Amino acid sequence: MTSHNVTGPLVSAPNGWRIAIGDPESRDITVVPVIGWLPLGEGRGEPSIEGSALEPVVLFDNVKEPIITTVVNTLAGWSKGTYVHQVLAPGVEVREVPEGWAVVDPYQG
């Protein structure tokens, strides 16, 4: 298992929270589960999505190579222009998918 720069006190996320990440290069939105929230605290200088005090920690449960990382690290490692499309509360589905894009959600259906 790979863990990318996830240090500090992790607050477990309730079941069902997900992040939808848009990738213009591959023209898809990938949905990944949030497994926790990393409190950043003032003055720590750590990056977060939209300057939030909480950074989502997500799981890519790839077979033989699962990855636990933050959303900021994910965005930095993917193609240019990748963005957070939505933070999905339990029961909420991806909205406003650009025309011609696919939604990749391995937990759907």
Residue pairs with C-beta under 8 A, 6 or more apart in sequence:
1 65
1 66
1 67
1 68
2 65
2 66
2 67
2 68
2 69
3 67
3 68
3 69
4 67
4 68
4 69
4 70
4 73
4 77
5 69
5 70
5 73
6 38
6 57
6 68
6 69
6 70
8 38
8 39
9 38
9 39
10 36
10 37
10 38
10 57
11 36
11 37
11 38
11 39
11 54
12 35
12 36
13 34
13 35
13 36
13 37
13 56
13 57
14 90
15 90
16 89
16 90
16 91
17 33
17 34
17 56
17 87
17 88
17 89
17 90
18 31
18 32
18 33
18 34
18 87
18 88
18 107
19 31
19 32
19 34
19 56
19 58
19 71
19 84
19 86
19 87
19 88
20 29
20 30
20 31
20 84
20 85
20 86
20 87
20 88
20 94
20 103
21 29
21 30
21 31
21 32
21 71
21 74
21 75
21 78
21 82
21 83
21 84
21 85
22 28
22 29
22 82
22 83
22 84
22 85
22 98
22 101
23 29
23 30
23 78
23 79
23 81
23 82
24 79
24 81
24 82
25 79
25 80
25 81
25 82
26 79
27 98
27 100
27 101
27 102
28 101
28 102
28 103
28 104
29 85
29 94
29 97
29 101
29 102
29 103
29 104
30 104
30 105
31 88
31 94
31 103
31 104
31 105
31 106
31 107
31 108
32 58
32 59
32 60
32 74
33 58
33 59
33 107
34 56
34 57
34 58
35 57
35 58
35 59
35 68
36 56
36 57
37 54
37 55
37 56
37 57
38 54
38 55
38 56
38 57
38 70
39 53
39 54
40 46
40 48
40 52
40 53
40 54
40 55
41 53
42 53
46 55
47 55
47 72
48 54
48 55
48 72
49 55
49 56
49 71
49 72
49 75
49 84
50 84
55 70
55 71
55 72
56 70
56 71
56 87
57 68
57 69
57 70
58 68
58 69
58 70
58 71
58 74
59 66
59 67
59 68
60 66
60 67
60 68
60 69
61 106
71 84
74 82
75 82
75 83
75 84
85 94
86 92
86 94
86 95
88 94
94 103
94 105
97 103
